[in-house]
Amino acid sequence: MIAGELKSRVDAIWDTLWAGGLANPIGAVSQITYLLFIKLLDDEEISKEANANTFGVEVVDPTFDQEHQNCRWSVFKTYGPEEMFNNMTVHVFPFIKEGLHAGKTTAFARYMKDAIFQIPSPKVLERCVQLIDSLDLENKDLMGDMYEYLLQRMAAQKIAGSFRTPTHIIDMMVALAKPTPEDKICDPAMGTAGFLASCAMYIRKHYADELMKTGVRKYYQTEMFTGSDISETMVQIAAMNLMLHGVDDPNLMLQDSLAEEGIGRNKFSLVMANPPFAGGILDIDAICKDLVTVSARAKKTELLFIALFTRLLKVGGRCLSIVPDGVLFGSSTSHVAIRKHLVEDQMLQAVISMPSGVFQPYAGVKTSILIFTKTDRGGTGKVWFYNMKNDGFSLDAKRSPVEGSDIPDVIARFHNLAAEESRTRKDQSFLVPIQEIRDNGYDLSMNKYIETERETKVYRPTSEIMDELKRLQAEAGEMLSELEEMLKKDDE
């Protein structure tokens, strides 16, 4: 989490764009993203030039030729407002859109071809350049945190039909998954790539020595992370988010994961996602055929994405996904079929029920986390249920920090399920055998299995209550009479 001067600078960049008339949150983040990328390009070029100068050689494959020196951040940042604005619109943006992406290998460069310059005025551009120039872009961890904060600010603005998964929920799910440098990780509905970025940070923290190896580092930067989204703006933002977390060239795609098989099948060891679940009805003819069979011709996105996860994973791969609670107890043929598929054909491990305020102030929908491993041969023994009541924040629209978060307990208990055998249905977490789930029609809602301890209330006899009411009425009458006597004396 960023704080102090860095937070103030990020807030200042945002507020400068906002005050300048760029009120669309996604548009504001896009423009900041483009400027960050332009600066990173020049920082990289300066580093290459310094290395070449040390060895007395020419820079190999320079990003900026002689004709485009005015596109370098270190050059145009010294221009006056009008000259800088004109240079950006006439030279810099055309260069990064048309002259750069074809030869550049990073995912972000590939998606710059449709970038649109929207900064409203020379003064706004000059101020943004000054503020970004003061940021330390060489510190990837700090810049990753900075960009995450920027995305949180975007999420804080009301965007119809779109809201991000809270960072602390993402981090909890990553801690449950424990990704390793051997994993191949996918989010087919990535948005700003929060899950992928959190996995990258987890691996960098826990496997720093492994990442020093050339082969492991290259795999981390190129092949480990795959994601897709239907919005090109989201793909651009996701690419920058991952770049600032040390993942320079992830495999990111602009596509509808339910309609296209571009991501591939049976190739990932870890899928993490919070797919869209607006409950929309999709055209079944537009859905990948291999998903239709698994989901019993489902048309709801939340069911189709679960079917997709089982197709993306290789055998032994695991999935952690947020789902609306309707998936757990819905009675339609498709709902039952997808739950039965998870329980009988795969290995369902856990259902973590989250409080309904987790996505406030954007949505009040009740959600849970499903955790399963792909086996294609069953393997479900007992399913672990956890009733998470406190995620560390108030459950109203303000989402203020509160004490007593269940998240550390969730993580600790999931990684020691053997100790859960002794828990009862009155506890906050417990295990349910597969046969009981079968007997309940594959219902996975926690309320189906929890045992509520009811407190017996003993009330006083009505005769006793009536006697007390009469006594109180008599006392009130006496007090009223005394008051009347006092008022008569005063009148005399």
Sequence and secondary structure as in RCSB ss.txt:
>XXXX:A:sequence
MIAGELKSRVDAIWDTLWAGGLANPIGAVSQITYLLFIKLLDDEEISKEANANTFGVEVVDPTFDQEHQNCRWSV
FKTYGPEEMFNNMTVHVFPFIKEGLHAGKTTAFARYMKDAIFQIPSPKVLERCVQLIDSLDLENKDLMGDMYEYL
LQRMAAQKIAGSFRTPTHIIDMMVALAKPTPEDKICDPAMGTAGFLASCAMYIRKHYADELMKTGVRKYYQTEMF
TGSDISETMVQIAAMNLMLHGVDDPNLMLQDSLAEEGIGRNKFSLVMANPPFAGGILDIDAICKDLVTVSARAKK
TELLFIALFTRLLKVGGRCLSIVPDGVLFGSSTSHVAIRKHLVEDQMLQAVISMPSGVFQPYAGVKTSILIFTKT
DRGGTGKVWFYNMKNDGFSLDAKRSPVEGSDIPDVIARFHNLAAEESRTRKDQSFLVPIQEIRDNGYDLSMNKYI
ETERETKVYRPTSEIMDELKRLQAEAGEMLSELEEMLKKDDE
>XXXX:A:secstr
   HHHHHHHHHHHHHHHHTT   HHHHHHHHHHHHHHHHHHHHHHHHHHHHHHHT   SS SS GGGGGGSHHH
HTTS HHHHHHHIIIIIHHIIIIISTTT  SHHHHT TT       HHHHHHHHHHHHTS TT HHHHHHHHHHH
HHHHHHS  TT     HHHHHHHHHHH   TT  EEETT TTTHHHHHHHHHHHHH TTGGGSHHHHHHHHHTSE
EEEES HHHHHHHHHHHHTTT  S EEEES TTT  TT SS EEEEEE    S  B  GGGS HHHHHHTTS  B
HHHHHHHHHHHHEEEEEEEEEEEETHHHH  SHHHHHHHHIIIIISEEEEEEE  TTTTTTT    EEEEEEE  
SS    EEEEEE    SB SSTT  B S  SHHHHHHHHTTGGGGGG  TTSSEEEEEHHHHHHTTT   GGGT 
           HHHHHHHHHHHHHHHHHHHHHHHHHHHHHH 
